[in-house]
């Protein structure tokens, strides 16, 4: 309702404005507008993301340190009341950076892969489910790889009990785990993000076709 609606909505609106009958936006243009869309989506979805991370992380904490939010609404109210409204925006910059990278690597790469598959000679691919599935699978792989380091940082910042300096946090992670921290949890992330990306774009493409038919834009 917040994160994805904002990033998909802004991206599609900007892409439509920059598209012409005889010319489509370049890959660099797609990366630019998807980055801006993702950044805005990250800001819009940050409060819910903080709550999501905390509620998932709660079971791993000692009993005395658990927050025990009853539900999402209770969590948002208690965060604002007990820690101030700024708690809703804890980790907003790494989260927005992650959203920027996610949207750029997911949306721009999907459109790029889709265009490349349709234009590739010898493949004979059409604008159908096979092409959508192939492009979204590749986009999921790219998005998981690019976003992995920021995902680790975002989770550490949002689940922390106290506010910590970003530089100190990175140094501490590097000392304890080395460079491998950047891709910790890549496989479970891809298992989650890969199918999510595929389903998202398959649904989005069908939604576009139905909407265009409804508006009389295509037979």
C-alpha positions in Angstrom: 0.0 0.0 0.0 2.9 2.4 0.5 6.3 1.1 -0.8 5.4 -0.7 -3.9 2.4 1.4 -4.9 4.6 4.5 -4.8 7.6 3.1 -6.7 5.5 1.3 -9.4 3.1 4.2 -9.8 5.8 6.9 -10.1 7.9 4.7 -12.4 5.1 3.9 -14.8 3.9 7.5 -14.9 7.4 8.8 -15.7 8.0 6.1 -18.3 4.8 6.9 -20.0 5.6 10.6 -20.2 9.0 9.8 -21.7 7.8 7.2 -24.2 6.8 8.1 -27.8 5.3 6.0 -30.6 8.6 5.7 -32.4 11.0 5.8 -29.5 11.2 4.1 -26.1 13.3 5.4 -23.1 16.9 4.3 -23.1 18.2 1.9 -20.4 20.0 4.8 -18.7 16.8 6.8 -18.6 14.9 3.8 -17.2 17.6 3.5 -14.5 17.2 7.2 -13.7 13.4 7.2 -13.3 13.4 3.9 -11.5 16.0 5.1 -9.0 13.9 8.2 -8.3 10.7 6.1 -8.0 12.5 3.7 -5.6 13.8 6.4 -3.4 10.3 7.9 -2.9 8.9 4.4 -2.3 11.5 3.8 0.4 10.5 7.0 2.2 6.8 6.2 1.9 7.2 2.6 3.2 9.8 3.1 5.9 7.4 3.1 9.0 5.9 -0.2 7.9 9.3 -1.6 7.1 10.7 -0.7 10.6 7.6 -2.4 12.2 8.0 -5.5 10.0 11.7 -5.9 10.9 11.0 -5.4 14.6 8.1 -7.9 14.8 10.1 -10.5 12.9 13.2 -10.0 15.0 11.3 -10.0 18.3 11.3 -13.7 18.8 15.1 -13.8 18.6 15.5 -11.3 21.6 15.6 -12.3 25.3 12.1 -12.3 26.9 12.9 -9.1 28.8 13.9 -7.2 25.7 11.0 -8.1 23.5 8.7 -5.3 22.4 5.6 -7.6 22.1 3.6 -5.4 19.7 0.0 -6.7 19.6 -0.4 -5.9 15.9 0.7 -3.4 13.2 -1.4 -0.5 14.5 -0.3 -1.1 18.1 3.3 -1.2 16.9 3.1 2.1 15.1 1.3 3.8 18.0 3.8 2.5 20.6 6.8 3.4 18.5 5.6 7.0 18.1 4.5 7.3 21.8 7.5 5.6 23.4 10.4 6.7 21.1 9.0 9.7 19.3 7.8 10.0 15.7 11.4 10.0 14.5 11.5 6.2 15.3 9.2 5.6 12.4 12.0 6.9 10.1 14.9 4.9 11.7 17.1 3.6 9.0 15.2 5.7 6.3 18.5 6.4 4.4 19.7 2.9 4.1 16.1 1.8 3.5 15.7 4.4 0.7 19.0 3.5 -0.8 17.9 -0.2 -0.8 14.6 0.8 -2.3 16.5 2.9 -5.0 18.7 -0.1 -5.8 15.8 -2.6 -5.7 13.7 -0.5 -8.0 16.5 0.3 -10.4 17.7 -3.3 -10.5 14.2 -4.8 -10.7 12.1 -2.5 -12.9 14.8 -1.1 -15.2 16.5 -4.5 -15.6 13.1 -6.2 -16.3 12.3 -3.7 -19.1 15.9 -4.0 -20.4 15.8 -7.8 -20.4 12.3 -7.9 -21.9 13.4 -5.5 -24.7 16.6 -7.5 -25.4 14.6 -10.8 -25.6 12.1 -9.4 -28.0 14.7 -7.8 -30.2 17.1 -10.9 -30.2 17.3 -12.5 -33.6 16.8 -16.2 -33.7 14.8 -16.4 -30.4 11.5 -15.5 -32.0 10.1 -14.4 -28.7 6.8 -12.5 -28.5 5.3 -10.2 -25.8 3.8 -13.1 -24.0 4.0 -15.0 -20.7 7.2 -16.9 -21.7 9.0 -13.6 -22.3 7.6 -12.0 -19.1 8.7 -15.0 -17.1 12.2 -15.1 -18.5 12.8 -11.3 -18.1 11.4 -11.3 -14.5 13.6 -14.3 -13.5 16.7 -12.5 -14.7 15.5 -9.3 -13.0 15.1 -11.2 -9.7 18.6 -12.5 -9.9 20.0 -9.0 -10.6 17.9 -7.4 -7.8 18.9 -9.9 -5.2 22.6 -9.5 -5.9 22.6 -5.7 -6.0 20.5 -5.3 -2.9 22.1 -7.9 -0.7 24.6 -5.6 1.1 22.0 -2.9 1.7 19.5 -5.5 3.0 22.1 -6.6 5.6 22.7 -3.1 6.8 19.0 -2.2 6.8 18.1 -5.1 9.0 21.0 -4.4 11.5 20.0 -0.7 11.8 16.3 -1.2 12.1 16.5 -4.1 14.6 19.1 -2.2 16.8 18.0 -1.1 20.3 20.0 2.0 20.1 20.8 4.4 17.2 24.3 3.7 15.9 26.6 5.6 13.5 26.6 4.0 10.0 30.4 4.1 9.7 30.8 2.4 13.1 28.3 -0.2 12.2 30.0 -1.0 8.9 33.4 -1.2 10.5 32.0 -3.5 13.3 30.4 -5.8 10.7 33.6 -6.0 8.6 35.7 -6.8 11.7 33.4 -9.6 12.8 32.5 -11.1 9.4 34.8 -9.8 6.7 33.6 -9.1 3.2 31.3 -12.1 3.2 28.7 -10.0 5.2 27.7 -8.3 1.9 26.1 -11.5 0.6 25.0 -13.1 3.8 21.6 -14.6 3.3 21.7 -14.3 -0.6 20.1 -17.7 -1.2 17.1 -17.3 1.1 16.8 -13.7 -0.3 16.7 -15.0 -3.9 14.2 -17.8 -2.9 12.0 -15.0 -1.6 12.7 -12.3 -4.2 12.9 -14.5 -7.3 9.3 -15.8 -7.2 8.1 -12.4 -5.9 9.6 -10.7 -8.9 8.2 -13.2 -11.3 4.7 -13.1 -9.9 4.8 -9.3 -9.7 5.7 -8.7 -13.3 3.4 -11.5 -14.6 0.5 -9.9 -12.8 1.5 -6.4 -13.8 1.7 -7.3 -17.5 -1.7 -8.9 -17.5 -3.1 -6.0 -15.5 -1.8 -3.6 -18.2 -3.3 -5.6 -21.0 -6.7 -5.8 -19.2 -6.6 -2.1 -18.5 -5.7 -1.2 -22.1 -8.6 -3.3 -23.4 -10.9 -1.7 -20.9 -9.9 1.7 -22.1 -10.1 0.7 -25.7 -6.4 1.2 -26.3 -5.9 -2.2 -27.9 -8.1 -5.0 -29.2 
